Each structure stands twice: as C-alpha cells, then as structure tokens.
Amino acid sequence: MSVAACSLPPAALLAVYQGQEGAYTDCFSVQHTGEADLSAFIGAFYTTWLFRLERAVLTVALRKRIRDSDVVALAEGHATEFAVWTVESRAERQILLRDMFGKTRSFLSVAPVGDGSTELLFGSAVVSGGGSGSSLFMRLTTPLHQIYAKALLRQAERRLRRG
C-alpha cells in the first residue's frame, strides 16, 4: 500500500481549480484492497488518529468541540458543514469541501477498480489571494502539506482495512 501523487480525474470536482492563476492543486491516490464507498472513506479519513490531532487544534481555535457524530453526519450526507469546512459540491463518489475563508479546498473520492478494490483519492487546492507573500508561503509549506496529505490518506486506508 503506497500513496502516490496522481493526476486529478477529468470529472473530479476539484478539477475546476486546476490551472487557475495563482492556485495550487494536488491529488494523491492509494489502492484499498476492498470495496469502500464515499461515506466509509469520509468516516475513516476524518477519524484517523492523525486527523484527530487537527480536530483538537480546530476545537481550541473554534472554541467548539468537533465530535465523531459530526463526521458521521457529513459522511452520510446529513450535514453540509463540518468544523471549518462547508460542502461546496458532492456527487455519489466524491466530495469537495471549502474552508470558511474560501482559501482552501479538500477533495475526497472513491473509484471502484475492476478487481474488487477501490482507489481512494485525496486532493487539495489553495486558491491564493494573490501577492508575492502568499506565493512564497505556499512554496515554503507545500512539501510539509504533501507529507501530511500522504500520511492522512495512508491512515484512512488502514482504518478502512481494519473495518
């Protein structure tokens, strides 16, 4: 199970940001040996131990506890908001979330593979407000973001595998 950078599928909800001036987009992929739907992937992704650390930071910053029930509501399509994100778009096998400032996007997608496995995708977009300072910040933080994104995706796949 290795996580690799990949191209966004042409029909990906995140693709609208690809190629926009000043925007950064990425996408990472991992093969899950079983079947997984979007709901299960969202649930696994946002409840990994690694993302729980991010949730703890957000809980302090927002002064609002982020519960597993919030993740379940998002995963099952009963909520359009989760922590600092709002659902920008959703389809049967993919979801695109926008942060409260409109600067970043998070993309999760599942794609069944003919052998009974599932390709899990996690992508991001940073839509810059412009200026050389934000461009420099993105260049400096991108490597750390990529390491974190791969680790999150790896953890989500492991969580799915464990059931």
CORMOSUL-V299429 format. One record per pair of residues at least 4 apart in sequence whose C-alpha atoms are under 6 Angstrom apart, sorted by the first residue. I is the first residue (numbers start at 0). GAP is how many residues later the second one is. Records with the same first field share a line. If there is no record, write none. Layout:
I: GAP + GAP
This chain:
2: 26 + 27
3: 24 + 25
4: 22 + 23
5: 21 + 22
17: 7
21: 106
22: 103 + 104 + 105
23: 101 + 102
24: 99 + 100
25: 97 + 98
26: 95 + 96
27: 93 + 94
28: 91 + 92
29: 89 + 90
30: 87 + 88
31: 85 + 86
32: 84
33: 82 + 83
34: 82 + 83
37: 55 + 72
38: 36 + 37
40: 4
41: 33
42: 32
43: 112 + 115
44: 111
45: 5
54: 4
57: 4
58: 4 + 5 + 6
72: 5 + 6
73: 4 + 5
79: 6 + 7
80: 4 + 5
83: 15 + 16
84: 12 + 13 + 14 + 15
85: 11 + 12
86: 10
87: 8 + 9 + 10
88: 6 + 7
89: 4 + 5
92: 16 + 17
93: 14 + 15
94: 12 + 13
95: 10 + 11
96: 8 + 9
97: 4 + 6 + 7
98: 5
102: 23 + 24
103: 21 + 22
104: 19 + 20
105: 17 + 18
106: 15 + 16 + 17
107: 13 + 14
108: 11 + 12
109: 9 + 10
110: 7 + 8
111: 6
112: 4 + 5
137: 4
144: 4
